[in-house]
């Protein structure tokens, strides 16, 4: 994790699947729910959806930018945190390097500061679950 922007979280994870497969983990609701949160995520600019964050409630999101198999950016927790999550995929050998930037935390707000601290330590573990979720899916039959 890097900290070049104090109001942002940056991490990356190597995933031993090609970008097309990792893209599915980010954009197919049933796969997304296996490694992070249930919600009707779709790679369509302007698409509004919510992510079920359990005890943190339903978090409203809106897709802001899509480059298939390369980039997905959406607003996260509109009306409370008002942050942005950006996923960037880069081919690396036979797999994919997945980069996450979670930005826009309000460091002057107790909620923003607490979210940055909590998510900063939580995101690496979340990214680590993607490969396991993809390994449980048979892409050849679907």
N, C-alpha and C positions, 0 to 999 in steps of 0.2 A: 504494500500500500504506500502511495506517495502522498505528500501533503503540500504541494506547491500552491494550492489555493486553500486557505484555512477554512473556507465555508463549503468545501467539497470533499467527497470521499472518492478516491481513485484506487481501483484494484484490478488485477487481471488474473486469469486462470487459463492454463493450457487444458484443452479438452481433446481427447483422442478420437475425435469424429470430425468429418469435413464440415466446412461452413454451412452447407445446405442442411445438414442434420442439426447443428447447433441452432440455426435459425428457427427450426421447428420447435425447439425447446423454448425459445423466446416468444413465439407467435401462435402456437397452438394451445388453446386453453387447457385441454386435458393433460398435456405434457407440462405446461407451466405450473399447474396445480401440484404436480408430483415433486417439484424441487423448491417451489417458493410459495405461491399464493394462488388460490382459485380466483378466476375472473375471466371475463370475455375479451381478453386481449386479442387484437387483430391488427395486422400491419397495413392499416389504411389511415392516411392523414385525416385528422378531424374526428376519428372514431373515439367515442367516449365510452369508458368502461369503469368498473370498480374492481378493486382487488380486496379480497377478504383477508384482513390481517389479524384475524382471531381477536385477541383481547384488545387490540388497537383499533378494531372496527373496520367498516367498509371505507376504503380510501378511493376517492374519485380521481380518475386519470383521463388524459386526452392525448392521443397520438399527435406528435408535432412534426416528425420527420421520418421518412422511410427510404432506405436504399436496400432493396431485397438482398439478403445474405451478406450485408455489409454494415448496416446501421439502422438502429431503431431508437427513437427518442420520444419520451412522453412526459407530460406533467404528472406529478405524483402528489397526492394528498392536497388537492386544490381546496383552498379555504382554510386550511390549518397550517401545514408545513410549507405549501407552495414551493416545492422543489421540482427538479427535473432529473430524470434518469436517462442516461445515454448508454446504449450498448453498442460496441463496435467490434466487428469480427474481422480477424486477419488470418488468412491461411498460414499455417506453420508446419512444414513437413507434411505428414499425412493427417494432421489434425488442425485445430483452430486455436488461436490465442483470442480469448474473449476479454475485452476491456470494458470496465464499468466506470462511469463517472456519475455520481449522485451529487448534484450541485444545487446551490441556491439556499442553503440553510441560513436562517436569520440568527446570527451569533449574538444579537442584542436581546433575543427572546429566550426566556428559560426553556420553553418547549423546543425551540430550534437548536439550542445548545445541547439539551438532553438527547434529542433525536440524532444529532451529529455524532455524539459520543457513543450512543447505543448502536446505531447502524454502522458506525465505523468499525466497531469490533465484531459486529454480526455479519456484515457482507461477505468476508472471506469464506466463512462456513457455508453461507447460502450458495455461493458460486461453486464450492466444492461438491455440492449435491447434484449439480447438473449432469455430470458424467454418469453417476449412478442411475439417475432417472432415465437417461438415454440408453444405458446398457440393458434396462429392463424392457425395452420396446423392440419389437421385430419390425423393422422398416420394410423388409422385403415382402411381407404379406399384406402390408397396408399401403 
